[in-house]
Amino acid sequence: MNVAFFLTPKSEVVYLNESWSMRQVLEKMKNYRYATVPIINDQGKYIGTISEGDLLWQMHELIGESIDIYSQIKLKNIPLYNSYKPIHVRGEIEGLIDLTIRQNFVPIIDDLEHFIGIVTRKDIIHHLNSKLKTTK
């Protein structure tokens, strides 16, 4: 079975642009209440995934600074400690399952490494659960 079967397309996914400010990132993550969000560049290529922890460590580095500095720091300058590994859209489900053990979603890329969506751990679990029910 192909990864594309499980794909949530980019148009339905919250993602960030690496050129956004730290303030924009914080606002977006707060509004959607996501703990991790994919990052793309201006060309649409997958760059990595930022987590609340990455932002907290960056804030720690800025202790004593004015909160206004959050508007000046670009996402591309914030260190990512645990970026989620992507998988190619033509990849197989076995590789997807391996990644979902460690990641709550898997970024999906095309031949040009453009971000085209995600597959969530929830989608994989639902699929496996339905397979278990049909084998009983």
LINLINCOR-V530422 format. One record per pair of residues at least 24 apart in sequence whose C-alpha atoms are under 10 Angstrom apart, sorted by the first residue. I is the first residue (numbers start at 1). J is the second residue. If there is no record, write none. Layout:
I & J
I & J
//
This chain:
1 & 90
1 & 91
1 & 92
1 & 93
1 & 94
2 & 88
2 & 89
2 & 90
2 & 91
2 & 92
2 & 93
2 & 94
2 & 96
3 & 87
3 & 88
3 & 89
3 & 90
3 & 91
3 & 92
3 & 93
3 & 94
3 & 95
3 & 96
3 & 97
3 & 108
3 & 118
3 & 119
4 & 88
4 & 89
4 & 90
4 & 91
4 & 92
4 & 93
4 & 108
4 & 117
4 & 118
4 & 119
5 & 89
5 & 90
5 & 93
5 & 119
6 & 89
6 & 93
6 & 96
6 & 117
6 & 118
6 & 119
6 & 120
6 & 123
6 & 124
6 & 127
7 & 89
7 & 106
7 & 107
7 & 108
7 & 116
7 & 117
7 & 118
7 & 119
7 & 120
7 & 123
8 & 107
8 & 108
8 & 116
8 & 117
8 & 118
8 & 119
8 & 120
8 & 123
9 & 108
9 & 115
9 & 116
9 & 117
9 & 118
9 & 119
10 & 107
10 & 108
10 & 115
10 & 116
10 & 117
10 & 118
11 & 116
11 & 117
12 & 117
12 & 118
13 & 37
13 & 38
13 & 116
13 & 117
13 & 118
14 & 38
14 & 39
14 & 117
14 & 118
15 & 39
15 & 40
15 & 46
15 & 49
15 & 50
15 & 115
15 & 117
16 & 40
16 & 41
16 & 47
16 & 48
16 & 49
16 & 50
16 & 75
17 & 41
17 & 42
17 & 43
17 & 44
17 & 45
17 & 46
17 & 47
17 & 74
17 & 75
17 & 76
18 & 42
18 & 46
18 & 47
18 & 48
18 & 74
18 & 75
18 & 76
18 & 77
18 & 78
19 & 73
19 & 74
19 & 75
19 & 76
19 & 77
20 & 71
20 & 72
20 & 73
20 & 74
20 & 75
20 & 76
21 & 69
21 & 70
21 & 71
21 & 72
21 & 73
21 & 74
21 & 75
21 & 76
21 & 77
21 & 78
22 & 55
22 & 58
22 & 59
22 & 69
22 & 70
22 & 71
22 & 72
22 & 73
22 & 74
22 & 75
22 & 76
22 & 77
22 & 78
23 & 67
23 & 68
23 & 69
23 & 70
23 & 71
23 & 72
23 & 73
23 & 74
23 & 75
24 & 70
24 & 71
24 & 74
24 & 75
25 & 50
25 & 55
25 & 70
25 & 71
25 & 74
25 & 75
26 & 52
26 & 55
26 & 70
36 & 83
36 & 84
36 & 103
36 & 104
36 & 105
37 & 83
37 & 84
37 & 105
37 & 107
38 & 83
38 & 84
38 & 86
38 & 105
38 & 106
38 & 107
38 & 115
38 & 117
38 & 118
39 & 75
39 & 76
39 & 83
39 & 107
39 & 115
40 & 76
40 & 114
40 & 115
41 & 76
41 & 114
41 & 115
43 & 113
43 & 114
43 & 115
44 & 109
44 & 112
44 & 113
44 & 114
44 & 115
44 & 116
45 & 109
45 & 110
45 & 112
45 & 113
45 & 114
45 & 115
45 & 116
46 & 85
46 & 86
46 & 107
46 & 108
46 & 109
46 & 110
46 & 112
46 & 113
46 & 114
46 & 115
46 & 116
46 & 117
47 & 76
47 & 83
47 & 84
47 & 85
47 & 86
47 & 113
47 & 114
47 & 115
48 & 76
48 & 80
48 & 81
48 & 82
48 & 83
48 & 84
48 & 85
48 & 86
48 & 107
49 & 80
49 & 81
49 & 82
49 & 83
49 & 84
49 & 85
49 & 86
49 & 106
49 & 107
50 & 75
50 & 78
50 & 79
50 & 80
50 & 81
50 & 82
50 & 83
50 & 84
51 & 80
51 & 81
51 & 82
51 & 83
51 & 84
53 & 80
53 & 81
53 & 82
54 & 78
54 & 79
54 & 80
54 & 81
54 & 82
54 & 83
55 & 79
55 & 80
57 & 81
86 & 113
86 & 115
86 & 118
86 & 119
87 & 113
87 & 118
87 & 119
88 & 112
88 & 113
88 & 114
88 & 115
88 & 116
89 & 113
89 & 115
89 & 116
89 & 117
89 & 118
93 & 124
96 & 120
96 & 121
96 & 124
97 & 121
97 & 124
97 & 125
100 & 124
100 & 125
//
